[in-house]
């Protein structure tokens, strides 16, 4: 799905034919793409996820217009603006198009009355402040996962969404992937018997980097705004992202101040579908314990871990990462097991007939699930909840966060999902809220 601007534009003709994307010329517009019906979207964060998925996918949804891009890295922002303008010029058959503006401060996008919805694709430490401000401004938003860095943060965001009545979607595509939702179907429809265990394996991490030198801040980067609510620390490239590229996994994903490693990055996907399969997407486990390694380096997110969760119904959920592991999720029932390897997931089963078994009338059927960006826009238009609302995304990432805490305290913990606290462990409870290093960025709702 990763593509640069040239290959994206070169392929736009094929995409337009497949999607039958309407022209923007007002005289020929009907239906969802009429100016009065169009949903104007602003893109906050124009890194790897924006270029590889969010920009091309959102622009391909009928009735959507990308009207603004925003980033603290002006090189990335310029590239994103050029990509959007080139896409619409090609779609209109015009020599040029200049309808996409840019802004270096996300608050300009949130306050713009001409923007209906946001696609938030920033580093994880910015998700909650931006989401709360968007909700207060009555802006619908889709937010990259993981949506928060702590259980307390996630709860604050979920409550803001509820209070202000906006449509807000956790932007994980796993519920839209047919292999993944097919597996959930099979489990929920009882085809593997009583669900007894779910095993998740996360992909391995690159080795931590060594000591990094302080470096001059690149002229294209507003580093102070990039840091935002986190502590002011010297710039070094391996803390942020490699300069003048947008197709590599960013460095900040391995720094615990800004992200929480693979247990959260892939956990936001896998824990969500696991909870969906268990029908526990609005609650959580009752017990958690685990062990992991915490590198003493700039890249210090947890690696090489194993965590076990016990649910009230008796189901055991395990997750692990090793230096050579590859992603998979397996469901074990009293009658059969099913396993999905890789992305989007190749299914195998102890009962091979389950691999191609489709739901019968009256059973849960997710085969017609909308793709994630289409689901977000349809939810706005229809005034309904998206496939993975922020509340559900919060519950999913909470599983990663309490697992991380269990590894930090190295103890078996009792989890009260209703109150979102640990029972009988005040030290662990003290880790449920991410510390705020720069109070000027405290966002109250």
Order of alpha helices (4+ residues) and beta strands (2+ residues): alpha-alpha-beta-alpha-beta-alpha-beta-alpha-beta-alpha-beta-alpha-beta-alpha-beta-alpha-alpha-alpha-beta-beta-beta-beta-beta-beta-alpha-alpha-beta-beta-alpha
